[in-house]
Amino acid sequence: MDRPLLSLRSALIFLLALLVGGAASGLTAVAGEGAARSLLAGLAATGLAVPFFNRLIAVEDNPGQSPNIVSTSTVEEKSHG
């Protein structure tokens, strides 16, 4: 097997989500909640962090231009003519 199990982007997303979940779990435990509530808070934060970081870290289809950026000259040309 020459190819990695996960892409670099996927690994980064999961790593950041685990860090967010660990921080939420730790802060909940320090706040005085029980272990079960701390674990649930950490799991919930991890589950919400995955789609957040998935949208935040863009996929690079074309490295020259971001897919969400529209050129202002293109918009002006379409509106004027």
Steps between C-alpha positions, in 0.01 A plus 500: 500500500661817380213739557406636844184395682378861530584807298687781671185715499289228665764433762520871582122529529478201736797621705349845548163347587661275761682796650175696524324202658781448749496866596122499545519183706779637716328832557176324591685280750673802655163673531395228742283277286529124521707279273197391297390856425855599416530212257166585339598866464829401340332261257240760406768763439701253290194414293425865433863589430540251213254672261623842618862428414393317184345823371779717637784310333425529130570231245759610246369394159683778318799629701508822298157629602263435787165354380293748707664818370333672206699756306350849514581561134292194404204630701530848343518357148187295554305790650594748225453299201 
